[in-house]
Amino acid sequence: MPPSRSENQDQPLRILHAVRTPVGGIFRHILDLANGQVERGHHVGIVADTLTGGERAREAFAQIAPRLTLGVHRFAMRREPSISDIGVWLRLRRLIRDLKPDVLHGHGAKTGAFIRLGNASNDAIRVYTPHGGSLHYPLNTLKGALYSRLERALMNSTDLFLFESAFARDTYQRTVGKPEGLVRCVFNGVTADEFDPVDAGGVEEPDVDGKPPPPPF
C-alpha cells in the first residue's frame, strides 16, 4: 500500500487514467471522471490505444486535451495478449516515471494489468475498474480459466477497485474472488446539460390518442 497522503490532503492529485479502447461506455466513463477531477482542481492525464476509437475518439481527445495538464498519450495496444505488450508496458512505465502520478487508474483488463504489473510505481495508488473484458469469458473455457487466474494474481496488487455497476462487482467477486483492498461502486451517470430540452426539428406532437394532428386544411 502506498504511503498515506493525509498530511497533504489539500494538495491536488496527479491522476493518470489508462485504457485500451477509447470507445463506448468505458470511454464515456473515463471522460466523465477526468472532467470531474479537473473541476476539483486535480492534474489529470489519459493513456489510450491508437488502433481503436476512430474520428470520434480523436475529436473527444482534442476537446478535453486543453484541460489535461498531464496530457493525452496514445500508442498502439492489441486486444489479445501479444509480444508487443512488453514494449507497451515499458513505454507506460517510462511515462509513469516522467509524470510521477499519485493515482494510477487502469480501466479494463489490459491496462489494468499494466498499471499493476511489476510495481509500475511504488508511490502511486493503484486503482482498477474492470469493464467486462476478461470477466466475459466462461470459466470452463481456456481463455476464461487463464484470465481469471491472471486477475486473481493481480488482485492484491490493487489498492482500490472502482466498479461502474453492482453487476460488474458481483461478477468479479464470483469469477475471481473477493479483494483485500477497498471496493467501491461509482455508477455511470448523466450531466446537467443532458437534461436540456431537445429541438424536435419541426416534428409535431401527436394528439392524445397517439395519432399525428390532421393537416391544416
C-alpha positions as a LaTeX table, in Angstrom:
\begin{tabular}{lrrr}
\hline
Residue & $x$ (\AA) & $y$ (\AA) & $z$ (\AA) \\
\hline
Met1 & 0.00 & 0.00 & 0.00 \\
Pro2 & 1.42 & 3.44 & $-0.90$ \\
Pro3 & 2.21 & 5.86 & 1.92 \\
Ser4 & $-0.65$ & 7.95 & 3.28 \\
Arg5 & $-1.19$ & 11.43 & 1.84 \\
Ser6 & $-3.01$ & 12.57 & 4.98 \\
Glu7 & $-0.55$ & 15.41 & 5.58 \\
Asn8 & $-1.15$ & 16.69 & 2.02 \\
Gln9 & $-4.92$ & 16.27 & 1.76 \\
Asp10 & $-5.41$ & 19.80 & 0.43 \\
Gln11 & $-2.89$ & 19.33 & $-2.37$ \\
Pro12 & $-4.20$ & 18.47 & $-5.87$ \\
Leu13 & $-3.58$ & 14.90 & $-7.01$ \\
Arg14 & $-1.79$ & 13.84 & $-10.17$ \\
Ile15 & $-4.11$ & 11.25 & $-11.73$ \\
Leu16 & $-3.31$ & 9.13 & $-14.79$ \\
His17 & $-6.07$ & 7.10 & $-16.44$ \\
Ala18 & $-5.13$ & 4.25 & $-18.79$ \\
Val19 & $-7.50$ & 2.48 & $-21.19$ \\
Arg20 & $-7.03$ & 0.33 & $-24.25$ \\
Thr21 & $-10.18$ & 1.11 & $-26.24$ \\
Pro22 & $-11.45$ & 4.71 & $-26.19$ \\
Val23 & $-14.95$ & 3.75 & $-27.34$ \\
Gly24 & $-18.46$ & 3.34 & $-25.94$ \\
Gly25 & $-19.37$ & 3.29 & $-22.27$ \\
Ile26 & $-15.83$ & 2.79 & $-20.99$ \\
Phe27 & $-14.67$ & 5.97 & $-22.79$ \\
Arg28 & $-17.67$ & 7.97 & $-21.59$ \\
His29 & $-16.91$ & 6.78 & $-18.04$ \\
Ile30 & $-13.28$ & 7.96 & $-18.26$ \\
Leu31 & $-14.16$ & 11.33 & $-19.80$ \\
Asp32 & $-16.71$ & 11.95 & $-17.05$ \\
Leu33 & $-14.18$ & 11.03 & $-14.36$ \\
Ala34 & $-11.43$ & 13.14 & $-15.91$ \\
Asn35 & $-13.68$ & 16.20 & $-16.29$ \\
Gly36 & $-14.95$ & 15.86 & $-12.74$ \\
Gln37 & $-11.43$ & 15.52 & $-11.34$ \\
Val38 & $-10.20$ & 18.54 & $-13.30$ \\
Glu39 & $-13.12$ & 20.59 & $-11.96$ \\
Arg40 & $-11.97$ & 19.64 & $-8.44$ \\
Gly41 & $-8.53$ & 21.04 & $-9.15$ \\
His42 & $-6.58$ & 17.84 & $-9.85$ \\
His43 & $-3.96$ & 17.29 & $-12.56$ \\
Val44 & $-5.20$ & 14.60 & $-14.95$ \\
Gly45 & $-3.89$ & 12.68 & $-17.94$ \\
Ile46 & $-5.14$ & 9.85 & $-20.16$ \\
Val47 & $-3.31$ & 7.00 & $-21.89$ \\
Ala48 & $-5.21$ & 5.24 & $-24.71$ \\
Asp49 & $-4.80$ & 3.00 & $-27.73$ \\
Thr50 & $-4.37$ & 4.37 & $-31.26$ \\
Leu51 & $-5.87$ & 1.35 & $-33.07$ \\
Thr52 & $-9.46$ & 1.94 & $-31.96$ \\
Gly53 & $-11.82$ & 4.86 & $-31.45$ \\
Gly54 & $-11.53$ & 6.42 & $-34.89$ \\
Glu55 & $-12.54$ & 10.02 & $-35.55$ \\
Arg56 & $-14.89$ & 10.19 & $-32.58$ \\
Ala57 & $-12.09$ & 9.43 & $-30.14$ \\
Arg58 & $-9.78$ & 11.92 & $-31.86$ \\
Glu59 & $-12.42$ & 14.64 & $-31.57$ \\
Ala60 & $-13.13$ & 13.82 & $-27.92$ \\
Phe61 & $-9.44$ & 13.88 & $-27.04$ \\
Ala62 & $-8.94$ & 17.15 & $-28.92$ \\
Gln63 & $-11.80$ & 18.66 & $-26.93$ \\
Ile64 & $-10.59$ & 17.54 & $-23.49$ \\
Ala65 & $-6.81$ & 17.82 & $-24.09$ \\
Pro66 & $-6.53$ & 21.53 & $-23.12$ \\
Arg67 & $-7.89$ & 20.63 & $-19.66$ \\
Leu68 & $-5.48$ & 17.73 & $-19.05$ \\
Thr69 & $-2.27$ & 19.03 & $-17.51$ \\
Leu70 & $-0.74$ & 15.53 & $-17.62$ \\
Gly71 & $-1.63$ & 15.25 & $-21.30$ \\
Val72 & $-3.13$ & 12.71 & $-23.69$ \\
His73 & $-0.78$ & 9.87 & $-24.63$ \\
Arg74 & $-1.73$ & 7.38 & $-27.33$ \\
Phe75 & 0.08 & 4.32 & $-28.65$ \\
Ala76 & $-0.93$ & 1.01 & $-30.21$ \\
Met77 & $-2.27$ & $-1.73$ & $-27.91$ \\
Arg78 & $-3.53$ & $-5.06$ & $-29.20$ \\
Arg79 & $-6.75$ & $-6.55$ & $-27.84$ \\
Glu80 & $-5.36$ & $-10.05$ & $-27.35$ \\
Pro81 & $-2.15$ & $-10.79$ & $-25.42$ \\
Ser82 & 0.81 & $-10.14$ & $-27.73$ \\
Ile83 & 4.60 & $-9.92$ & $-27.66$ \\
Ser84 & 4.12 & $-6.21$ & $-28.39$ \\
Asp85 & 2.62 & $-5.87$ & $-24.90$ \\
Ile86 & 6.16 & $-5.88$ & $-23.48$ \\
Gly87 & 7.01 & $-2.73$ & $-25.41$ \\
Val88 & 3.73 & $-1.10$ & $-24.41$ \\
Trp89 & 4.33 & $-1.90$ & $-20.74$ \\
Leu90 & 7.87 & $-0.49$ & $-20.87$ \\
Arg91 & 6.66 & 2.65 & $-22.61$ \\
Leu92 & 3.93 & 3.10 & $-19.99$ \\
Arg93 & 6.47 & 2.63 & $-17.17$ \\
Arg94 & 8.65 & 5.38 & $-18.66$ \\
Leu95 & 5.64 & 7.67 & $-18.90$ \\
Ile96 & 4.71 & 6.96 & $-15.28$ \\
Arg97 & 8.27 & 7.70 & $-14.21$ \\
Asp98 & 8.19 & 11.03 & $-16.05$ \\
Leu99 & 4.71 & 12.14 & $-14.93$ \\
Lys100 & 5.04 & 10.90 & $-11.32$ \\
Pro101 & 1.28 & 10.36 & $-10.76$ \\
Asp102 & $-0.23$ & 9.98 & $-7.29$ \\
Val103 & $-3.01$ & 7.80 & $-8.71$ \\
Leu104 & $-2.81$ & 5.22 & $-11.50$ \\
His105 & $-6.26$ & 4.19 & $-12.71$ \\
Gly106 & $-6.42$ & 1.28 & $-15.14$ \\
His107 & $-9.71$ & 0.76 & $-17.00$ \\
Gly108 & $-10.28$ & $-2.68$ & $-18.48$ \\
Ala109 & $-8.22$ & $-5.85$ & $-18.24$ \\
Lys110 & $-5.12$ & $-4.96$ & $-20.27$ \\
Thr111 & $-4.27$ & $-1.51$ & $-18.95$ \\
Gly112 & $-5.48$ & $-2.63$ & $-15.53$ \\
Ala113 & $-2.74$ & $-5.26$ & $-15.66$ \\
Phe114 & $-0.13$ & $-2.83$ & $-17.00$ \\
Ile115 & $-0.52$ & $-0.37$ & $-14.12$ \\
Arg116 & $-0.20$ & $-3.16$ & $-11.51$ \\
Leu117 & 2.50 & $-5.38$ & $-13.03$ \\
Gly118 & 5.97 & $-5.21$ & $-11.55$ \\
Asn119 & 5.23 & $-2.23$ & $-9.32$ \\
Ala120 & 4.80 & 0.23 & $-12.17$ \\
Ser121 & 5.07 & 2.88 & $-9.46$ \\
Asn122 & 5.91 & 2.26 & $-5.81$ \\
Asp123 & 4.36 & 5.54 & $-4.70$ \\
Ala124 & 1.10 & 5.73 & $-6.66$ \\
Ile125 & $-2.26$ & 4.43 & $-5.51$ \\
Arg126 & $-3.25$ & 1.70 & $-7.96$ \\
Val127 & $-6.92$ & 1.74 & $-8.95$ \\
Tyr128 & $-8.61$ & $-0.80$ & $-11.22$ \\
Thr129 & $-12.00$ & $-0.67$ & $-12.91$ \\
Pro130 & $-12.93$ & $-3.88$ & $-14.77$ \\
His131 & $-15.28$ & $-3.01$ & $-17.65$ \\
Gly132 & $-16.05$ & $-6.56$ & $-18.78$ \\
Gly133 & $-13.16$ & $-7.87$ & $-20.85$ \\
Ser134 & $-11.66$ & $-10.81$ & $-19.01$ \\
Leu135 & $-14.88$ & $-11.22$ & $-16.99$ \\
His136 & $-16.90$ & $-12.06$ & $-20.11$ \\
Tyr137 & $-15.26$ & $-15.44$ & $-20.72$ \\
Pro138 & $-16.88$ & $-18.51$ & $-19.07$ \\
Leu139 & $-14.63$ & $-20.18$ & $-16.52$ \\
Asn140 & $-14.94$ & $-23.52$ & $-18.31$ \\
Thr141 & $-13.13$ & $-22.12$ & $-21.39$ \\
Leu142 & $-9.35$ & $-21.89$ & $-21.82$ \\
Lys143 & $-9.41$ & $-18.09$ & $-22.00$ \\
Gly144 & $-11.80$ & $-17.83$ & $-19.08$ \\
Ala145 & $-9.60$ & $-20.03$ & $-16.88$ \\
Leu146 & $-6.41$ & $-18.20$ & $-17.90$ \\
Tyr147 & $-7.78$ & $-14.67$ & $-17.50$ \\
Ser148 & $-9.41$ & $-15.42$ & $-14.14$ \\
Arg149 & $-6.05$ & $-16.71$ & $-12.86$ \\
Leu150 & $-4.26$ & $-13.61$ & $-14.11$ \\
Glu151 & $-6.88$ & $-11.39$ & $-12.48$ \\
Arg152 & $-6.51$ & $-13.32$ & $-9.23$ \\
Ala153 & $-2.71$ & $-12.97$ & $-9.33$ \\
Leu154 & $-3.02$ & $-9.18$ & $-9.64$ \\
Met155 & $-5.97$ & $-8.78$ & $-7.27$ \\
Asn156 & $-3.97$ & $-7.97$ & $-4.16$ \\
Ser157 & $-1.63$ & $-5.62$ & $-6.05$ \\
Thr158 & $-4.62$ & $-3.27$ & $-6.24$ \\
Asp159 & $-5.29$ & $-0.57$ & $-3.65$ \\
Leu160 & $-8.79$ & 0.30 & $-4.80$ \\
Phe161 & $-11.38$ & $-1.40$ & $-7.01$ \\
Leu162 & $-13.87$ & 1.03 & $-8.55$ \\
Phe163 & $-16.73$ & $-0.78$ & $-10.27$ \\
Glu164 & $-19.18$ & 1.08 & $-12.52$ \\
Ser165 & $-22.06$ & $-1.22$ & $-11.53$ \\
Ala166 & $-23.03$ & $-3.70$ & $-8.85$ \\
Phe167 & $-23.28$ & $-6.31$ & $-11.62$ \\
Ala168 & $-19.59$ & $-5.86$ & $-12.54$ \\
Arg169 & $-18.60$ & $-6.03$ & $-8.88$ \\
Asp170 & $-20.60$ & $-9.21$ & $-8.27$ \\
Thr171 & $-19.29$ & $-10.83$ & $-11.47$ \\
Tyr172 & $-15.69$ & $-10.08$ & $-10.48$ \\
Gln173 & $-16.14$ & $-11.46$ & $-6.98$ \\
Arg174 & $-17.83$ & $-14.59$ & $-8.33$ \\
Thr175 & $-15.28$ & $-15.37$ & $-11.05$ \\
Val176 & $-12.07$ & $-14.02$ & $-9.50$ \\
Gly177 & $-12.51$ & $-13.58$ & $-5.76$ \\
Lys178 & $-13.08$ & $-11.01$ & $-3.05$ \\
Pro179 & $-10.28$ & $-8.41$ & $-2.96$ \\
Glu180 & $-8.46$ & $-7.47$ & 0.21 \\
Gly181 & $-8.27$ & $-3.83$ & $-0.92$ \\
Leu182 & $-11.04$ & $-1.26$ & $-0.91$ \\
Val183 & $-14.05$ & $-2.00$ & $-3.14$ \\
Arg184 & $-16.43$ & 0.76 & $-4.21$ \\
Cys185 & $-19.12$ & 1.23 & $-6.87$ \\
Val186 & $-19.15$ & 4.54 & $-8.75$ \\
Phe187 & $-22.13$ & 4.37 & $-11.05$ \\
Asn188 & $-22.24$ & 5.90 & $-14.50$ \\
Gly189 & $-24.39$ & 9.00 & $-14.56$ \\
Val190 & $-25.56$ & 11.91 & $-16.64$ \\
Thr191 & $-24.59$ & 15.56 & $-16.56$ \\
Ala192 & $-26.91$ & 18.53 & $-16.05$ \\
Asp193 & $-26.72$ & 19.67 & $-19.68$ \\
Glu194 & $-28.06$ & 16.29 & $-20.81$ \\
Phe195 & $-31.42$ & 17.34 & $-19.37$ \\
Asp196 & $-31.62$ & 20.35 & $-21.68$ \\
Pro197 & $-34.67$ & 20.33 & $-23.98$ \\
Val198 & $-34.06$ & 18.82 & $-27.41$ \\
Asp199 & $-35.29$ & 20.57 & $-30.52$ \\
Ala200 & $-37.62$ & 18.11 & $-32.26$ \\
Gly201 & $-36.76$ & 19.67 & $-35.63$ \\
Gly202 & $-40.28$ & 20.70 & $-36.57$ \\
Val203 & $-41.88$ & 17.32 & $-35.80$ \\
Glu204 & $-45.39$ & 17.94 & $-34.49$ \\
Glu205 & $-46.52$ & 16.39 & $-31.24$ \\
Pro206 & $-49.11$ & 13.59 & $-31.56$ \\
Asp207 & $-52.57$ & 14.23 & $-30.16$ \\
Val208 & $-53.85$ & 12.45 & $-27.05$ \\
Asp209 & $-54.77$ & 9.22 & $-28.84$ \\
Gly210 & $-51.27$ & 8.88 & $-30.29$ \\
Lys211 & $-52.17$ & 9.96 & $-33.82$ \\
Pro212 & $-50.50$ & 12.91 & $-35.51$ \\
Pro213 & $-52.65$ & 16.04 & $-35.84$ \\
Pro214 & $-54.68$ & 16.43 & $-39.03$ \\
Pro215 & $-53.33$ & 18.65 & $-41.85$ \\
Pro216 & $-54.39$ & 22.32 & $-41.55$ \\
Phe217 & $-56.98$ & 22.35 & $-44.40$ \\
\hline
\end{tabular}
